[in-house]
Amino acid sequence: MTSPHPVQSYKRSAFGSGPLREVFRYIGRNPTIAIGAGLILLLLLFAIVGRFFIGWDDAFPLSGPRSCAPSLDYPFGTDAKGRNLLAVIVYGTALTLKVGLMAGTIGILIGTVIAFVAAYHGGWVDAVIRTVTDVLITVPALLVLVVVASSIKSSMSTTVMAITIALLAWREPARKIRSQVLVLRDAPYVNVARLNGASALRIMFVEMMPNLLPYLSASLVVAVAQAILASVGLEALGLGSPSEPTLGMTIYWLMSESAFLLGLWWWILAPTSVLIILFVGLYLLTVGIDELANPRLRVRNS
């Protein structure tokens, strides 16, 4: 995933007049963000509508014949344990998106609060927070996640997985958002708010934050994509919850059952296709929102 571009403007509102109208107009004339949002929406509809046609129990072993190729009865086929892969993908897509959204949102919220407090107050507060963040960024996230996930594997669930990933997901956003707040801290409208007696909280989250909404949105999409990638990686190593058929656990099962050697191509195709669509959609969404946050890109592409 590409990192969102820094904000380049001091304007009071990133969207100008009529924010919602401008956003929808921008989406309408920007195929990148439209295609990305369309792919994500397609997966969401697939996960939501699919629940009305197939049950949760079909995503577990012995719900159908073993190693059955795609057919009318089993459109996505079944795996070596008799799981209906259509049910696995329907519920696995929802569970994987849940982990990504939870971990990404929590990470961005923590990173945003830390960044605003550090950049706005400055001085020793900024020095301490910046030093702690810089030190933690050097810690290899995958190693920490593997150790933590291994120690709590018996109580692992998608919620616990999301919280575990979120514990390290705030570091990079905090560093990047801080740099943007430093740019806006001395903007004229912020100085006017100070002279009018506005509190620090109001200045940070009412006056300054609206200008960073496009940047924060792009950062959120990147954080969600990174969280999904981290969760799939951990689950592919067998550190997920076996009672929840996520996309990562599906990949773990197909590797442990030697789906490649057995020629069960449909078992491999189902989760990988969904993950490809998911990451392509998130990438295009990030690029589109990045253009919205960066006036230079808008001028270049106009």
N, C-alpha and C positions, 0 to 999 in steps of 0.2 A: 504494500500500500504506500502511496505517496504521502508525505507529510504536508499538512495544510500550509499555504503561503502566509506570511505575516500580513497583518492589516496595514494598509498604506495611507489611511485617511483619518482626519480628525473630525469628520462630520458627525453631527449630533445623532443622526440616525443612519444606520448602514443601508437602509432600504429606501430612504427618502420619504416623500409623501405617499400615503396610502400603502403601508408596508405589505399587507397581504396581497393587494392587487399587483404590486410590483413583483412580489415573489412568484405569484402564479403566472404573470406575464413573462418573467424571466425563464421559468420552467418550460413554458410553452415554446419559446424560441431557442431553447438550449437542448439539443438532442441528447447530449451526454448525460445530463442529470435526469432527463425524462426516461431514457433507456435504463439507467441504473435504478431509478425508483420503480420502474415497471417490473424489472426482474425481481427486486425484493418483494414487491407487492404480489407478484405471481407466486412466489414461494409461500408467502403468508396465506394467500387464499388456498393454496394446495394443502397446507397444514391444517387450516381451519375447516374447510369444506370436507376434506378427507375424513375427518372424525365422524361425520354423519353417515359414512358408508362402510366404515370398517372399525372394529372394536380394538380396545387396548390389549385384550388377551391374545389377539392374533399376532402381536409383535413378540411373542415369547415362544420358546421351544415347544415342539409337538402340536402346534396349532394347524399343521398341514403336513403333506408328504415331504419327505426329505429330498433336497437337491432337485427340485422340480423346475424345469425351464419355464420362461414366461408363457402363459396361456390365458384363455378367457377367464378361467377361474382364479388364476394367480398372475395378474398382469405384469408384475415385477419378478415373478418366480418365487422360490423358497430357498432357504439356505440349507446347509448340511445338518442342522438341528431341527428343521421343520418350521422355522419362523417364516411367516408371510412377509416378504420384503416390502410389499406395498404398505402394510401397517408399520413396519419398522421405519420406513422413510417418512411416512406421514407424521408419526409421533416423534421420531428422531429429529426431524427438521425443527419442529416446535421446541423441543428440549434444547437443541443446540443454539437456536436463536435466543432462548431464554437465558442461557449462560452468558452469551455474548452481550446481550442488552443489559443484564444485571451488572456484570463485571465492568463493562465499559462505562455505564452510567455512574456507578459508584466511584470508579477511578477518576472520571472527569470531574465529578462533584468535589471530591477530596482535593484533587489537583487545582481546581479553580479557586476554592476557598484559600488554600495555602498560598497560591500565587498572588491573589489579591491582597492578602494580609501582608505578605513579604514586600511586594513592590510598593504598595501604597504607604506603609508606615516607614519603610527604609531603615537605616541605622542598624543597630545591633539585631533587631528582629529579622531584617532581611539577611544579614550576614549569617545568623544561626541557621535559618531555614534554607538558605542557598547552600551552605556547607553540608548540611545533613542530606539535602537532595542530591548534591553532586557525589557524595560518598555512596549513597544507596544506588545511584545509577550505575556505578561500577560493579555492583553485585550481579552476577549472572542470574537472570530471572528464572530460566529453565531449571537450573540446579536447585534453587530454593523451592520452586514449585514441586519438583520431583520429591525432594526430601519431605516437605510438608504433606503432600498428597499421600506419600507412602506411610507416614506416621498416623494418618487419620483414615486410611483406606477402609477400615471396618465401618465407619460412619459416613462414608462418602455419599453424596447426592449431588444433583445438579445445583442446588442452592449453595451447598458447602463448596462445591467446585468454583462457583461464581465468586463467592466471598474470598476464597483462597487466591484466585487470580487478581481480584480487585486490590488485595493488600499490596501488590507491586505495580498495579496499572496506573497509579497516580503520578509516578515519578517524572516521566517524560512530559506529560501535559503540564505539570506544575512548572517545570523549567521553561517551557515555551510560552505558556500563558503569562508568566511573570514578565517576560521580555515585552509582551504586548501592553501589559498594564503600565510598565515603565514609560512607554511611549505616550500613553494617554494621561498619565498622572498630572502632567503640567499643561494639559490642554486648556484653552481659555474658558470653556464652559465649566470645567472642574474648579478652576480658580474662582469663578463667579459663585459656584455652589458653596465653596468654603467661606467666601465673604458674606453669604446669606445665612451662615450659621448651620448649614447642613451637617449632620453627623457623619462620621467616617463610614458607617454601614450604608447610609443612604447614598453617599457619593460613590462608593464602590459598586453597590449592587443595583442602584436605581439610575444613577447618572452615567457610570462608565460601562457597565455590563452590556447595555443594549448595543453599543458600538462593536462589541466583540461577539455578538450572537452568530454571525456567519462563520467566524473563525472557530468558535466553540462548537458549532454544529459539525464542521469538517473534522475537528479533533475528536468529537464523539464517534463519528463514523469510523475513523481510523482506530480508535480504542476498541470499538465493538469488533472490528475485523481481527485485531490482534488478540482479543480475548477468545474469540472463536478458534483462532489458530492455536492458541495455547491449550485450550480445553481439548481440542481434537488430538493434539500431540500427546497430552497426558493420558487421554483415554486409549489412544493407540498403543501406549506402553502398558496398558492393563491397569491403570491407576484410577479408572472411573468407577461408576456404580454399575454392577452387573444387573441390577433390577430396573434400570432405566435405559431403554434402547436408543441412545443418542447416536449421531452419525459417527462420532469417534469410536464408540464401543462397537459399532458395526464393522468398522475397519479393523479393530482388534480381533473380532471374531473371525473375519474372513482370513486374516493372516494366521491366526492360531489353528484354523481348520484347513490351511493350505489350499485356499480357493484357487490360487494361480495354478498349482500343480494339477488340481482336479478338473481344471477347465470350466469352472463355474463363473463364466464371464458376466452373467447378469448380476451376480452377487457383488462383483467388483464395480460394475458400471453404475449401479443405483446410487450408492453414497457418494462416489467420486463426482458423478454428474451434478448432484445437488450442491456439493461443495464448490465446484467450478462456477456454477451459476451464481451462487451466493457471493463468492469473492469477486467475481467480475462485476456484479451489481454494486457491491460496496465500493469497489475501485472507481467505477464510473460516477457513483454518487459523490464520492470524495472530490473527484476532479471537477464536477459541476459546482459543488458548493465552494470549492477553493476559488473558482473563477468569480463567484458572487462576492467573495470576501476580498478579492484582489482587483482593484480597479485597473491595474496595468494589463492583466489578462483580458479583462472585458474590452479594453480599447484595442488590444492586439487582435482579438478574435471578432471584433465588430466589423 
